[in-house]
Amino acid sequence: MSRGIEYGKLMHDAMRGLIRQVLSDVARNGLPGEHHFFITFDTTHPEVAIADWLRERYPEEMTVVIQHWFDNLDVGEDAFSVTLNFGNSPEPLFIPYDAISTFVDPSVEFGLRFETQESDEEDADEEEDGIAREGTDDAVPEQGEAEIVSLDKFRKT
């Protein structure tokens, strides 16, 4: 029995590895130049650890910015943790890579979006040649368009 090659899963693993590598470099050396990150993640993921008041405010999805002030960035194999400032209140966050839905560095117009099968049909009209342009998504700031690599539409169901 042949199980086939799961290209979508392999690409998501590679993209999460890229995020891990970028964050590891930032943990070691700090953010270079104008680089900064907008990271959107699923707050309902069972391994996400955030303060109760943040979970109440963002019951499904949350976007955090790693830019001017962040502390204790610790990058692991399956997740990262960081302390961010929310209204002069430092809060630790623990975010598994598989909870991330978008990772954007607007300083260089780079972005990754992890899609599920349900969102493929909704995004099909917006995508051409495997690249989707984000324009009205609140999770992506209006500092410039980011190229979002979307490969799930090529996955066999």
Z-matrix of the N, CA and C atoms (Angstrom, degrees):
N
C 1 1.443
C 2 1.527 1 108.77
N 3 1.310 2 117.12 1 125.29
C 4 1.458 3 122.55 2 -179.87
C 5 1.523 4 109.97 3 -92.68
N 6 1.328 5 116.87 4 132.14
C 7 1.455 6 120.13 5 -179.21
C 8 1.525 7 111.72 6 -94.33
N 9 1.318 8 119.57 7 -17.18
C 10 1.462 9 122.38 8 179.29
C 11 1.516 10 112.40 9 82.02
N 12 1.302 11 115.19 10 169.05
C 13 1.463 12 122.05 11 179.53
C 14 1.519 13 108.34 12 -97.48
N 15 1.298 14 117.04 13 125.23
C 16 1.455 15 123.00 14 -178.65
C 17 1.530 16 109.65 15 -91.92
N 18 1.341 17 116.23 16 78.02
C 19 1.457 18 120.97 17 -176.13
C 20 1.527 19 112.67 18 -60.50
N 21 1.319 20 117.22 19 -39.26
C 22 1.466 21 120.04 20 179.79
C 23 1.516 22 111.62 21 -60.09
N 24 1.324 23 116.95 22 -46.38
C 25 1.465 24 120.98 23 179.30
C 26 1.530 25 110.57 24 -65.28
N 27 1.327 26 116.60 25 -41.50
C 28 1.459 27 120.04 26 178.94
C 29 1.533 28 111.33 27 -61.98
N 30 1.346 29 116.88 28 -40.47
C 31 1.467 30 119.96 29 178.78
C 32 1.526 31 111.00 30 -67.32
N 33 1.328 32 117.31 31 -41.98
C 34 1.461 33 119.54 32 177.99
C 35 1.522 34 110.49 33 -61.84
N 36 1.325 35 117.48 34 -41.43
C 37 1.471 36 120.74 35 177.30
C 38 1.525 37 110.65 36 -61.47
N 39 1.332 38 116.85 37 -42.51
C 40 1.467 39 120.85 38 179.32
C 41 1.527 40 110.91 39 -65.42
N 42 1.325 41 117.06 40 -41.07
C 43 1.462 42 120.76 41 179.93
C 44 1.531 43 110.79 42 -67.11
N 45 1.322 44 117.22 43 -38.12
C 46 1.468 45 119.98 44 176.40
C 47 1.529 46 110.21 45 -67.27
N 48 1.328 47 116.83 46 -34.90
C 49 1.461 48 120.61 47 175.11
C 50 1.521 49 111.75 48 -63.73
N 51 1.317 50 116.93 49 -36.86
C 52 1.460 51 121.34 50 176.73
C 53 1.527 52 110.10 51 -63.71
N 54 1.331 53 116.89 52 -44.77
C 55 1.466 54 120.68 53 178.09
C 56 1.522 55 109.64 54 -60.87
N 57 1.335 56 117.22 55 -45.58
C 58 1.464 57 121.73 56 178.98
C 59 1.534 58 110.68 57 -58.29
N 60 1.328 59 116.54 58 -43.84
C 61 1.461 60 120.69 59 -179.22
C 62 1.532 61 111.78 60 -65.44
N 63 1.331 62 117.08 61 -43.09
C 64 1.463 63 121.28 62 178.91
C 65 1.528 64 110.10 63 -63.39
N 66 1.338 65 116.92 64 -47.92
C 67 1.462 66 119.73 65 -179.75
C 68 1.530 67 111.93 66 -64.49
N 69 1.333 68 117.38 67 -36.03
C 70 1.474 69 120.50 68 177.10
C 71 1.517 70 110.98 69 -61.65
N 72 1.335 71 116.51 70 -42.10
C 73 1.460 72 120.62 71 178.29
C 74 1.531 73 110.70 72 -64.33
N 75 1.327 74 116.80 73 -41.54
C 76 1.464 75 120.63 74 178.71
C 77 1.530 76 110.24 75 -65.89
N 78 1.328 77 118.13 76 -38.49
C 79 1.464 78 121.08 77 178.14
C 80 1.532 79 110.64 78 -61.99
N 81 1.332 80 116.56 79 -37.29
C 82 1.470 81 121.22 80 -179.21
C 83 1.525 82 112.51 81 -78.67
N 84 1.340 83 116.58 82 -43.25
C 85 1.460 84 120.81 83 -167.42
C 86 1.522 85 115.44 84 -118.90
N 87 1.315 86 118.75 85 -4.58
C 88 1.463 87 121.18 86 -176.27
C 89 1.523 88 110.38 87 83.04
N 90 1.330 89 115.51 88 173.17
C 91 1.461 90 121.04 89 179.69
C 92 1.525 91 110.33 90 -77.80
N 93 1.327 92 118.41 91 125.60
C 94 1.457 93 120.06 92 178.49
C 95 1.531 94 111.65 93 -82.83
N 96 1.320 95 116.62 94 142.03
C 97 1.461 96 121.47 95 173.05
C 98 1.515 97 113.41 96 53.24
N 99 1.331 98 115.31 97 -131.84
C 100 1.462 99 122.06 98 -178.12
C 101 1.527 100 112.74 99 -94.37
N 102 1.317 101 118.03 100 6.64
C 103 1.462 102 120.49 101 -178.19
C 104 1.529 103 110.92 102 -60.38
N 105 1.315 104 115.56 103 141.08
C 106 1.460 105 123.37 104 172.05
C 107 1.524 106 107.29 105 -161.00
N 108 1.322 107 116.29 106 161.70
C 109 1.461 108 120.44 107 -170.92
C 110 1.512 109 111.80 108 -127.11
N 111 1.317 110 114.99 109 138.64
C 112 1.452 111 123.29 110 168.25
C 113 1.525 112 105.20 111 -109.21
N 114 1.313 113 116.68 112 117.80
C 115 1.465 114 121.41 113 -176.97
C 116 1.526 115 108.04 114 -120.25
N 117 1.331 116 115.49 115 117.55
C 118 1.462 117 121.29 116 177.76
C 119 1.519 118 107.77 117 -102.83
N 120 1.330 119 115.49 118 133.98
C 121 1.461 120 119.35 119 -177.79
C 122 1.518 121 110.47 120 -142.34
N 123 1.327 122 114.12 121 160.28
C 124 1.457 123 124.26 122 -178.95
C 125 1.524 124 108.68 123 -82.68
N 126 1.336 125 116.55 124 111.91
C 127 1.471 126 119.86 125 -178.71
C 128 1.528 127 112.26 126 -75.51
N 129 1.354 128 117.27 127 -9.51
C 130 1.470 129 119.88 128 177.53
C 131 1.522 130 112.15 129 -88.82
N 132 1.328 131 117.69 130 -6.68
C 133 1.463 132 120.83 131 178.21
C 134 1.528 133 108.22 132 -57.22
N 135 1.332 134 117.76 133 133.47
C 136 1.471 135 120.07 134 -173.69
C 137 1.522 136 115.04 135 -62.70
N 138 1.317 137 118.84 136 -21.23
C 139 1.464 138 120.08 137 -177.77
C 140 1.523 139 113.18 138 -99.52
N 141 1.332 140 118.35 139 -5.65
C 142 1.461 141 120.97 140 176.80
C 143 1.525 142 108.56 141 -66.94
N 144 1.328 143 116.13 142 131.72
C 145 1.461 144 121.14 143 177.05
C 146 1.528 145 108.61 144 -121.75
N 147 1.342 146 115.51 145 111.01
C 148 1.457 147 122.60 146 176.09
C 149 1.518 148 108.02 147 -138.08
N 150 1.325 149 115.73 148 163.43
C 151 1.465 150 120.48 149 179.55
C 152 1.527 151 110.13 150 -60.66
N 153 1.322 152 115.66 151 148.25
C 154 1.467 153 120.64 152 -179.57
C 155 1.525 154 112.15 153 -56.24
N 156 1.339 155 117.15 154 -40.81
C 157 1.459 156 119.30 155 -178.12
C 158 1.525 157 111.41 156 -66.21
N 159 1.344 158 117.68 157 -30.81
C 160 1.469 159 120.19 158 175.65
C 161 1.528 160 110.70 159 -71.92
N 162 1.318 161 116.32 160 -40.26
C 163 1.465 162 120.30 161 178.54
C 164 1.536 163 110.74 162 -63.61
N 165 1.335 164 116.31 163 -37.91
C 166 1.469 165 119.67 164 176.97
C 167 1.525 166 111.63 165 -66.77
N 168 1.315 167 116.35 166 -38.57
C 169 1.469 168 120.91 167 -179.85
C 170 1.527 169 111.74 168 -74.34
N 171 1.316 170 116.84 169 -32.46
C 172 1.472 171 122.74 170 -179.30
C 173 1.532 172 108.51 171 -125.72
N 174 1.320 173 117.69 172 76.41
C 175 1.470 174 120.75 173 -172.31
C 176 1.533 175 114.36 174 -70.94
N 177 1.326 176 118.99 175 -17.64
C 178 1.458 177 120.75 176 -178.04
C 179 1.520 178 113.16 177 -122.71
N 180 1.312 179 117.08 178 -44.73
C 181 1.460 180 121.50 179 -172.84
C 182 1.517 181 109.52 180 -146.96
N 183 1.319 182 115.77 181 146.67
C 184 1.454 183 121.29 182 -179.05
C 185 1.520 184 109.00 183 -142.65
N 186 1.324 185 116.47 184 142.19
C 187 1.457 186 121.63 185 174.40
C 188 1.518 187 108.29 186 -114.12
N 189 1.328 188 116.47 187 126.99
C 190 1.462 189 121.63 188 177.12
C 191 1.519 190 108.40 189 -114.79
N 192 1.323 191 114.78 190 156.30
C 193 1.463 192 121.55 191 179.95
C 194 1.520 193 108.12 192 -118.26
N 195 1.308 194 115.19 193 127.38
C 196 1.466 195 120.58 194 172.91
C 197 1.515 196 105.62 195 -107.23
N 198 1.338 197 115.31 196 105.50
C 199 1.453 198 119.48 197 -175.55
C 200 1.522 199 111.27 198 -147.16
N 201 1.327 200 117.76 199 -91.41
C 202 1.467 201 121.16 200 -171.81
C 203 1.522 202 113.18 201 -77.94
N 204 1.327 203 116.27 202 -48.98
C 205 1.456 204 119.42 203 -176.00
C 206 1.507 205 109.78 204 -125.75
N 207 1.303 206 114.83 205 115.84
C 208 1.459 207 121.99 206 171.27
C 209 1.518 208 106.48 207 -151.91
N 210 1.317 209 115.06 208 155.63
C 211 1.458 210 119.73 209 -175.41
C 212 1.523 211 108.63 210 -145.60
N 213 1.301 212 115.69 211 159.67
C 214 1.465 213 122.72 212 174.14
C 215 1.530 214 113.23 213 55.06
N 216 1.319 215 117.86 214 39.72
C 217 1.466 216 120.47 215 176.59
C 218 1.526 217 107.96 216 -70.76
N 219 1.312 218 115.05 217 113.84
C 220 1.458 219 122.17 218 -178.96
C 221 1.523 220 107.57 219 -123.67
N 222 1.317 221 115.91 220 117.64
C 223 1.466 222 121.50 221 -173.51
C 224 1.521 223 109.33 222 -106.15
N 225 1.333 224 115.25 223 119.99
C 226 1.452 225 121.01 224 179.12
C 227 1.517 226 111.18 225 -109.67
N 228 1.298 227 116.39 226 -178.00
C 229 1.463 228 122.78 227 -178.28
C 230 1.531 229 112.07 228 -66.70
N 231 1.347 230 117.22 229 -40.01
C 232 1.467 231 121.25 230 -174.80
C 233 1.517 232 114.39 231 -113.83
N 234 1.335 233 117.57 232 -7.23
C 235 1.454 234 121.01 233 -175.42
C 236 1.524 235 109.29 234 -161.61
N 237 1.340 236 115.02 235 168.40
C 238 1.460 237 119.31 236 172.26
C 239 1.528 238 108.03 237 -133.90
N 240 1.312 239 115.15 238 157.73
C 241 1.457 240 120.58 239 174.68
C 242 1.521 241 108.00 240 -127.83
N 243 1.313 242 114.96 241 150.43
C 244 1.459 243 120.97 242 -178.86
C 245 1.526 244 107.46 243 -157.74
N 246 1.320 245 115.71 244 149.91
C 247 1.455 246 120.79 245 172.90
C 248 1.516 247 107.22 246 -104.47
N 249 1.349 248 115.63 247 126.39
C 250 1.460 249 122.10 248 179.74
C 251 1.520 250 109.28 249 -121.34
N 252 1.323 251 115.20 250 158.63
C 253 1.452 252 122.05 251 -177.83
C 254 1.527 253 110.09 252 -97.10
N 255 1.321 254 117.21 253 120.14
C 256 1.461 255 123.43 254 177.64
C 257 1.524 256 107.59 255 -116.24
N 258 1.321 257 117.23 256 97.68
C 259 1.467 258 120.23 257 179.51
C 260 1.511 259 112.78 258 58.68
N 261 1.317 260 117.37 259 49.48
C 262 1.468 261 124.37 260 -178.50
C 263 1.521 262 113.16 261 64.48
N 264 1.325 263 115.90 262 22.57
C 265 1.461 264 120.59 263 176.17
C 266 1.521 265 108.74 264 -124.33
N 267 1.344 266 118.00 265 102.95
C 268 1.462 267 120.30 266 178.86
C 269 1.528 268 110.67 267 -65.81
N 270 1.327 269 116.13 268 130.25
C 271 1.466 270 121.17 269 -179.29
C 272 1.525 271 109.77 270 -130.67
N 273 1.334 272 117.21 271 129.25
C 274 1.467 273 119.69 272 175.33
C 275 1.528 274 110.41 273 -78.01
N 276 1.316 275 116.37 274 143.10
C 277 1.457 276 123.14 275 177.56
C 278 1.521 277 108.81 276 -129.01
N 279 1.313 278 116.22 277 142.59
C 280 1.462 279 122.04 278 174.31
C 281 1.518 280 106.41 279 -123.98
N 282 1.347 281 116.60 280 118.19
C 283 1.457 282 121.16 281 -172.54
C 284 1.529 283 110.04 282 -127.94
N 285 1.323 284 117.70 283 112.28
C 286 1.468 285 120.36 284 173.54
C 287 1.537 286 109.30 285 -68.84
N 288 1.307 287 116.68 286 144.93
C 289 1.470 288 119.92 287 -179.98
C 290 1.520 289 111.88 288 -60.26
N 291 1.338 290 116.93 289 -33.26
C 292 1.464 291 117.66 290 -178.09
C 293 1.529 292 112.59 291 -78.24
N 294 1.340 293 118.51 292 0.03
C 295 1.468 294 121.84 293 171.27
C 296 1.524 295 111.26 294 -90.64
N 297 1.332 296 117.39 295 -12.67
C 298 1.464 297 121.83 296 -177.07
C 299 1.524 298 110.12 297 -75.14
N 300 1.342 299 115.21 298 131.24
C 301 1.468 300 119.91 299 175.46
C 302 1.519 301 111.73 300 -104.89
N 303 1.341 302 118.37 301 -31.70
C 304 1.468 303 120.56 302 173.53
C 305 1.519 304 110.18 303 -142.46
N 306 1.321 305 114.51 304 148.22
C 307 1.460 306 123.16 305 174.80
C 308 1.519 307 105.50 306 -135.47
N 309 1.335 308 117.51 307 117.03
C 310 1.461 309 121.46 308 -174.99
C 311 1.520 310 109.54 309 -129.67
N 312 1.331 311 115.64 310 135.11
C 313 1.460 312 122.40 311 168.99
C 314 1.522 313 106.16 312 -116.64
N 315 1.347 314 117.52 313 92.64
C 316 1.463 315 119.87 314 -174.54
C 317 1.529 316 113.76 315 -67.22
N 318 1.317 317 118.62 316 -16.60
C 319 1.462 318 120.37 317 -179.31
C 320 1.522 319 111.73 318 -65.51
N 321 1.326 320 116.52 319 -24.52
C 322 1.467 321 120.88 320 178.99
C 323 1.528 322 111.36 321 -125.35
N 324 1.354 323 116.25 322 14.82
C 325 1.463 324 122.52 323 179.04
C 326 1.529 325 112.09 324 52.56
N 327 1.335 326 114.83 325 47.59
C 328 1.465 327 121.24 326 178.65
C 329 1.514 328 109.14 327 -116.09
N 330 1.325 329 116.27 328 139.06
C 331 1.457 330 118.68 329 176.49
C 332 1.509 331 112.29 330 -158.11
N 333 1.307 332 114.38 331 153.19
C 334 1.458 333 122.33 332 175.09
C 335 1.519 334 108.01 333 -125.13
N 336 1.321 335 116.81 334 141.28
C 337 1.454 336 121.08 335 175.05
C 338 1.514 337 108.32 336 -130.27
N 339 1.319 338 115.41 337 129.05
C 340 1.458 339 121.78 338 177.38
C 341 1.520 340 107.12 339 -98.49
N 342 1.316 341 116.07 340 122.48
C 343 1.453 342 120.59 341 -175.45
C 344 1.519 343 111.22 342 -112.58
N 345 1.315 344 114.24 343 155.15
C 346 1.454 345 121.23 344 172.15
C 347 1.513 346 107.62 345 -103.95
N 348 1.301 347 117.54 346 168.41
C 349 1.465 348 121.53 347 179.71
C 350 1.523 349 111.35 348 -59.24
N 351 1.350 350 118.97 349 -36.36
C 352 1.453 351 121.33 350 -179.13
C 353 1.512 352 111.79 351 -63.25
N 354 1.336 353 117.82 352 -38.43
C 355 1.458 354 119.66 353 -176.77
C 356 1.517 355 111.95 354 -79.41
N 357 1.325 356 118.56 355 -15.29
C 358 1.460 357 120.80 356 178.62
C 359 1.514 358 112.02 357 -57.86
N 360 1.323 359 117.28 358 -45.38
C 361 1.448 360 120.44 359 -177.16
C 362 1.522 361 110.80 360 -66.52
N 363 1.326 362 118.07 361 -38.13
C 364 1.451 363 121.86 362 179.49
C 365 1.517 364 111.41 363 -66.89
N 366 1.322 365 117.29 364 -36.61
C 367 1.453 366 121.51 365 -175.84
C 368 1.518 367 113.68 366 -89.48
N 369 1.309 368 118.81 367 -8.36
C 370 1.463 369 121.69 368 -174.35
C 371 1.520 370 112.02 369 -57.07
N 372 1.322 371 117.70 370 -36.61
C 373 1.453 372 120.29 371 -179.49
C 374 1.523 373 112.49 372 -71.02
N 375 1.339 374 117.39 373 -25.22
C 376 1.455 375 121.36 374 -177.33
C 377 1.532 376 112.69 375 -87.09
N 378 1.316 377 118.05 376 -14.55
C 379 1.452 378 121.32 377 -171.11
C 380 1.515 379 112.17 378 -99.75
N 381 1.318 380 113.90 379 143.55
C 382 1.452 381 121.10 380 172.63
C 383 1.518 382 107.14 381 -140.58
N 384 1.306 383 116.76 382 132.85
C 385 1.466 384 122.67 383 177.05
C 386 1.524 385 113.04 384 54.35
N 387 1.324 386 118.26 385 31.87
C 388 1.460 387 121.22 386 176.28
C 389 1.508 388 114.46 387 80.25
N 390 1.347 389 118.86 388 4.45
C 391 1.457 390 121.30 389 179.75
C 392 1.522 391 108.02 390 -120.41
N 393 1.315 392 116.78 391 126.50
C 394 1.459 393 121.21 392 177.80
C 395 1.520 394 108.07 393 -107.94
N 396 1.307 395 116.10 394 141.16
C 397 1.457 396 121.51 395 176.58
C 398 1.512 397 108.37 396 -99.13
N 399 1.306 398 116.74 397 124.65
C 400 1.454 399 121.21 398 177.47
C 401 1.518 400 107.20 399 -85.71
N 402 1.309 401 117.41 400 130.94
C 403 1.451 402 119.71 401 178.64
C 404 1.513 403 112.06 402 -132.60
N 405 1.321 404 117.98 403 -44.35
C 406 1.452 405 120.50 404 -175.50
C 407 1.512 406 112.50 405 -111.92
N 408 1.304 407 118.57 406 3.95
C 409 1.469 408 121.45 407 -179.09
C 410 1.520 409 108.93 408 -71.16
N 411 1.332 410 117.14 409 122.62
C 412 1.457 411 121.38 410 -179.14
C 413 1.522 412 112.31 411 -63.76
N 414 1.338 413 117.71 412 -22.96
C 415 1.457 414 120.19 413 -177.55
C 416 1.518 415 111.71 414 -73.51
N 417 1.334 416 117.72 415 -18.16
C 418 1.455 417 121.04 416 -178.39
C 419 1.522 418 108.10 417 -108.77
N 420 1.320 419 118.14 418 122.32
C 421 1.444 420 121.26 419 -176.88
C 422 1.522 421 111.32 420 -67.27
N 423 1.338 422 115.85 421 159.29
C 424 1.456 423 120.83 422 -177.87
C 425 1.519 424 111.43 423 -88.34
N 426 1.323 425 118.68 424 35.46
C 427 1.449 426 121.61 425 179.21
C 428 1.519 427 110.97 426 -86.70
N 429 1.289 428 118.48 427 -0.47
C 430 1.457 429 123.03 428 -178.71
C 431 1.503 430 108.30 429 149.52
N 432 1.301 431 115.28 430 156.16
C 433 1.457 432 118.04 431 179.30
C 434 1.517 433 109.67 432 -77.01
N 435 1.299 434 115.76 433 140.29
C 436 1.456 435 121.24 434 177.86
C 437 1.517 436 108.50 435 -108.84
N 438 1.307 437 116.16 436 139.49
C 439 1.453 438 118.95 437 174.97
C 440 1.512 439 107.91 438 -81.83
N 441 1.320 440 115.81 439 122.77
C 442 1.447 441 122.01 440 -178.68
C 443 1.522 442 107.43 441 -107.71
N 444 1.314 443 116.19 442 119.87
C 445 1.446 444 120.52 443 179.86
C 446 1.528 445 108.29 444 -82.86
N 447 1.321 446 116.49 445 119.68
C 448 1.456 447 121.50 446 -178.16
C 449 1.517 448 108.81 447 -126.14
N 450 1.321 449 115.92 448 112.25
C 451 1.460 450 119.90 449 -175.46
C 452 1.521 451 113.18 450 -112.85
N 453 1.335 452 117.34 451 -3.61
C 454 1.453 453 120.27 452 -176.73
C 455 1.520 454 113.30 453 -64.67
N 456 1.337 455 117.67 454 -25.62
C 457 1.459 456 118.17 455 -177.28
C 458 1.524 457 111.67 456 -67.44
N 459 1.319 458 117.60 457 -13.38
C 460 1.456 459 121.48 458 178.61
C 461 1.523 460 112.08 459 -91.99
N 462 1.339 461 116.81 460 -4.48
C 463 1.456 462 121.50 461 -177.58
C 464 1.522 463 109.79 462 -76.82
N 465 1.331 464 115.71 463 135.20
C 466 1.459 465 120.70 464 174.86
C 467 1.512 466 108.30 465 -77.58
N 468 1.333 467 116.42 466 141.94
C 469 1.467 468 119.40 467 178.17
C 470 1.503 469 110.66 468 -105.71
